[in-house]
Amino acid sequence: MTDNRVAPRYAKSLLDLGIEQNKLDVLYDNMSALKSALQNRDLYLMVKSPIIHADKKISVFKSIFEGSFDKISQSFLDIITRKGRETILPEITDSFIKQ
């Protein structure tokens, strides 16, 4: 499945969870902050890098976002990274914000 079809599905799942948990506003703020953070060249290149292991990426995400992100957003980043889909995070954040 191509990235342009996968990203909206992940975004929709997060959106549905936000509605179910009554945390849509919080998740929207978190995804907006993530979108802004991904404008940083170093973070963007780390996310896109196939060389950097998922555990290291998760550690970086935790050090940056822990405490400021909701538990759902942090878990979402962990799951996406463990599944090897972190390279489409920019597309997921865009799709979440549009939806």
N, C-alpha and C positions, 0 to 999 in steps of 0.2 A: 504494500500500500504506500502511496506516495506521501511525502511529508505534508503537502497541502491538503490532504484528506485526513491525516492523522491528527494534526494540531487542533482543528476544530472539535474533534471528538474528545480529546483530553480536556480542552477548555469547557466543553459542554458538561462533561462529568464533574468538573470542579464547580461549575455554575450550579448544577443540580444539587450538589452536596452543600453549597453555600445557602441555597434556598431551604433545603431540608433542615439544616442546622441553624437557620436564621442568622447567618453570618455573612450575607452577601456583600454588605458594605465594607466589612473588614477585609474580605478576600479581594474585593475590587481595589481597595487601597494597597493591599500587599502586591497584587499583580501589577499595578501602576508603578509601585516602587521598584519591583523587579525589572520592569521594562526600562525604567530610568537607569537602574544599576547596570543593565546590559549595554548601555551606551558607553560604559567604560571599556576601552579597548582591551585592557588586560583581562578583565573578567569575561568579556565576549570571546576572546581567543582561548581562554581556559575552557569555557563551556563547549566550544566547537572542536577542541583538540581531541583526536582519537588516541593520543599517546598518554594523556593524563588519566590515571585509573579512577574509577567511579568513587572509591572510598576517599580519595584525595579531594575530589570535587565536592562530595558531601560535607567533608570537613571544612572546606572553604565556605560553602553556603551557610553552614552552622555558625562559623565565626563571624560572618557578615550579617546574617539575618536573625540569629537567635536572640530572643528578647524583644525584637521589634515586629516579628512576623507571628501571626496566629499559628497555633499548633497544626491546624489543617494545612495551611500554606507550607509550613516546614515539612510536614509529612508528604505533601504532594511533590515537593522538590526531591525528597529522598526517593520516592517511588519512581519518579520520572528518570532520575539518574541511575538507579539500580536497573531499570529496564533498558538503559542505553538510549533514551530519547531526549537527553538533555540538550542535544544539538538543535532541537526544534523549539527550545524554550522561547526564543524571540517570537516565533510564529504562534505559540500557545498563548503568550501574554497578549499579543495583538488580537487574536481571536476571542479571548476571554473578554477583553475590553469592548470589542465590537458587539459581542452577544449581549 
